[in-house]
Amino acid sequence: VGEQLLMFTQWGASEVRAMRGRHLHGLGGRFALNARQFSNLIATPESAGREIFRSVFDTDANGLVDALEAIVSFTLLSQMTIKDKVDMIFTLYDFNSAGQISMDELVILLRTVLSGASKM
């Protein structure tokens, strides 16, 4: 884990749930985030958030990051139990709230988890 991400290894379930709440309610559940929105997502000052955004997540330098990729990455880094991590990620990708993940949702889940993990 890169030095910029170490603080997220200290996050527990409450911090991850709060981040998810900020994504849903403060950011409207959008899929692409700019640096300011990313900083809001992780509740850090914009300068610190912008550095993580730029150096870790915006690998194609287009000024946007995948919100789900970021949320999954921080969830995986957290101190949550494996079960809680799986439950959080499942809920994140159960887009239609059916209580199950479709094949399309699973493909999106796997792509973003692998992409996020490769950046850590």
C-alpha positions in Angstrom: 0.0 0.0 0.0 1.4 3.4 -1.0 2.1 5.9 1.7 -0.8 8.2 0.6 -3.2 5.4 1.3 -2.0 4.3 4.7 -4.6 6.4 6.6 -7.3 4.4 5.0 -6.0 1.2 6.6 -7.1 2.7 9.9 -10.7 3.2 8.7 -13.3 1.0 10.3 -16.9 0.3 9.3 -18.2 3.6 10.5 -15.8 5.6 8.2 -16.5 3.4 5.2 -20.3 3.7 5.8 -19.9 7.5 6.2 -18.0 7.5 2.9 -20.8 5.5 1.2 -23.3 8.0 2.6 -21.4 10.9 1.2 -21.4 9.2 -2.1 -25.1 8.6 -2.1 -26.4 11.7 -0.5 -23.7 14.4 -0.9 -22.6 13.4 -4.4 -25.8 12.0 -5.7 -24.4 8.5 -6.3 -22.5 9.7 -9.4 -20.1 7.2 -11.0 -17.4 9.7 -12.1 -15.8 12.1 -9.6 -13.6 15.1 -10.2 -10.9 16.0 -7.7 -13.1 18.2 -5.5 -15.8 15.5 -5.4 -13.2 12.9 -4.6 -11.9 15.0 -1.7 -15.5 15.2 -0.4 -16.0 11.5 -0.8 -13.0 10.7 1.5 -13.6 13.7 3.7 -10.1 15.2 3.4 -9.0 18.7 2.7 -9.1 19.3 -1.1 -5.3 19.6 -1.4 -4.7 16.2 0.2 -7.6 14.6 -1.7 -6.3 16.1 -4.9 -2.9 14.5 -4.4 -4.4 11.1 -3.8 -6.8 11.6 -6.7 -4.0 12.6 -9.1 -1.2 10.2 -8.0 -3.2 7.1 -7.3 -6.6 7.0 -9.0 -6.6 9.3 -12.1 -4.1 7.1 -14.0 -5.3 8.3 -17.4 -5.1 11.9 -16.3 -8.6 12.8 -17.6 -9.6 14.6 -14.5 -12.1 11.9 -13.4 -12.0 8.8 -11.3 -14.5 5.9 -11.0 -16.4 6.5 -7.7 -17.1 2.8 -7.3 -13.5 1.9 -7.8 -12.4 4.4 -5.1 -15.1 3.2 -2.7 -14.1 -0.5 -3.2 -10.4 0.4 -2.8 -11.0 2.2 0.5 -13.3 -0.6 1.7 -10.7 -3.2 1.0 -8.0 -1.2 2.8 -10.2 -0.7 5.8 -10.2 -2.7 9.0 -13.7 -4.0 8.4 -14.1 -7.7 8.7 -14.1 -9.7 5.5 -17.8 -10.4 5.8 -18.5 -6.7 6.3 -16.3 -5.8 3.3 -18.1 -8.4 1.1 -21.5 -7.1 2.3 -20.5 -3.5 1.5 -19.2 -4.3 -1.9 -22.2 -6.5 -2.7 -24.6 -3.7 -1.8 -22.6 -1.2 -3.8 -23.0 -3.3 -7.0 -26.5 -4.6 -6.5 -27.7 -1.6 -8.6 -31.3 -2.6 -8.7 -31.5 -3.7 -5.1 -32.7 -7.1 -6.1 -30.7 -8.8 -3.3 -28.6 -10.6 -5.8 -25.9 -9.6 -8.4 -26.6 -10.1 -12.0 -24.0 -11.2 -14.5 -23.6 -7.7 -15.7 -23.2 -6.3 -12.2 -20.7 -9.0 -11.5 -18.6 -8.1 -14.5 -18.6 -4.4 -13.4 -17.7 -5.5 -9.9 -14.8 -7.6 -11.0 -13.4 -5.0 -13.4 -13.5 -2.2 -10.8 -12.2 -4.3 -7.9 -9.3 -5.4 -10.1 -8.6 -1.9 -11.4 -8.7 -0.4 -7.9 -6.6 -3.1 -6.4 -4.0 -2.6 -9.1 -3.6 1.0 -8.0 -3.0 0.3 -4.4 
